[in-house]
Amino acid sequence: MEIAFDRMLNALKAVGEETRLRILALFRTGELTVTELVTILRQSQPRVSRHLRLLCEAGLLERYREGTWIFYRLAEGGPEGDMARAIMQYIPFSEQILRHDGERLAEIKAERKERATRYFSENAEDWDRIRTLYVSEDEVEKILLEVTADMKIDDFLDVGTGTGRILEVFAPRIGRGTGIDLSREMLSVARVNLERAKLHNCQVRQGDMYDLALADQSVDLILIHQVLHFADDPSAALREASRLLRPNGRVIVVDFAPHTLEYLRDEQAHRRLGFKDTEVIGWLEQVGLKSDPVIHLKGTELDLSIWVAH
Ligand SMILES: C[S@@+](CC[C@H](N)C(=O)[O-])C[C@H]1O[C@@H](n2cnc3c(N)ncnc32)[C@H](O)[C@@H]1O
């Protein structure tokens, strides 16, 4: 794809500076807030914000506000976004300064993961009550069974299984079910629940949604139910899910529609305040999946969206 001469010059000028090249390098994966970038780069917020503004104006990064948080990520679509990805391939990540930035980025990601894991370890026993606070789960479960009624499901995977409720719902419909979760405490509750319900075709184990440690093309149906809003890189989680999918398999994402309940960040470790339809559809398309028309459900305080992707 060609790019207009002045736009190309602008983009190259924007990255042709040490801090801004360091910033670009940090966007190899996922999205970051200004506060996180300030911590990594150890520069003042006004300076970092100025660099970010220049990178956005040049079309290399894009910014979006969600409540009081502002996120940045590589621009999607557009020749400058493609250029940023092309430049990424040549970045010498082993260079000392970039290695240190990468280490601090990894620390930030580990802290985030630790926060979410702490929340779930403290609330594991109570989760089955909390999960029904915002939407009628009966209705969601009914829809999930309806949209998969035509499928033969030998292998089922529930990513971020928590207390294993989704496994319980699908158990009678599937050959084998696996639930994967980061939190050992949630998994302990899930084991008790599966045992109590005598669901011997389901098992759970600890793992990470970014690295599910299962064979390529080994699963027919993957559910990601109320998990993506904890992810710092939702597109990477969907890429990993798509790797596991058999031909004709499906991935179903259930998550909140965009909302303004900022306190969920502090109280329940949410990172994202819901997702726009197009955002998730875009990530699915990037990994070769096509979403059916998105299903929307009204909740008491929060609305829910269901993306069924083939
Ligand atoms: C809101 S709960 C939803 C649980 C379950 N899917 C349900 O609907 O009841 C989110 C779950 O995602 C898990 N989780 C968060 N980050 C994860 C990750 N990187 N990999 C695997 N599980 C993760 C949490 O431990 C938690 O159990």
PDBQT file of the ligand as one rigid body, heavy atoms in Angstrom, charges set to zero:
ROOT
HETATM    1  C1  LIG A 401     -15.162 -12.581  35.692  1.00  0.00    +0.000 C 
HETATM    2  S1  LIG A 401     -14.468 -14.172  35.904  1.00  0.00    +0.000 S 
HETATM    3  C2  LIG A 401     -15.464 -15.118  34.815  1.00  0.00    +0.000 C 
HETATM    4  C3  LIG A 401     -15.437 -16.572  35.152  1.00  0.00    +0.000 C 
HETATM    5  C4  LIG A 401     -16.341 -17.445  34.305  1.00  0.00    +0.000 C 
HETATM    6  N1  LIG A 401     -15.986 -17.407  32.898  1.00  0.00    +0.000 N 
HETATM    7  C5  LIG A 401     -17.774 -17.072  34.548  1.00  0.00    +0.000 C 
HETATM    8  O1  LIG A 401     -18.381 -16.529  33.626  1.00  0.00    +0.000 OA
HETATM    9  O2  LIG A 401     -18.275 -17.252  35.633  1.00  0.00    +0.000 OA
HETATM   10  C6  LIG A 401     -12.958 -13.986  35.050  1.00  0.00    +0.000 C 
HETATM   11  C7  LIG A 401     -12.019 -15.146  35.205  1.00  0.00    +0.000 C 
HETATM   12  O3  LIG A 401     -10.935 -14.955  34.312  1.00  0.00    +0.000 OA
HETATM   13  C8  LIG A 401      -9.765 -15.412  34.943  1.00  0.00    +0.000 C 
HETATM   14  N2  LIG A 401      -8.613 -14.810  34.299  1.00  0.00    +0.000 N 
HETATM   15  C9  LIG A 401      -8.212 -13.513  34.331  1.00  0.00    +0.000 A 
HETATM   16  N3  LIG A 401      -7.102 -13.350  33.590  1.00  0.00    +0.000 NA
HETATM   17  C10 LIG A 401      -6.800 -14.577  33.078  1.00  0.00    +0.000 A 
HETATM   18  C11 LIG A 401      -5.762 -15.065  32.223  1.00  0.00    +0.000 A 
HETATM   19  N4  LIG A 401      -4.788 -14.251  31.769  1.00  0.00    +0.000 N 
HETATM   20  N5  LIG A 401      -5.767 -16.361  31.894  1.00  0.00    +0.000 NA
HETATM   21  C12 LIG A 401      -6.722 -17.205  32.367  1.00  0.00    +0.000 A 
HETATM   22  N6  LIG A 401      -7.724 -16.801  33.167  1.00  0.00    +0.000 NA
HETATM   23  C13 LIG A 401      -7.762 -15.510  33.524  1.00  0.00    +0.000 A 
HETATM   24  C14 LIG A 401      -9.947 -15.001  36.401  1.00  0.00    +0.000 C 
HETATM   25  O4  LIG A 401      -9.103 -15.722  37.268  1.00  0.00    +0.000 OA
HETATM   26  C15 LIG A 401     -11.422 -15.283  36.603  1.00  0.00    +0.000 C 
HETATM   27  O5  LIG A 401     -11.649 -16.557  37.091  1.00  0.00    +0.000 OA
ENDROOT
TORSDOF 0
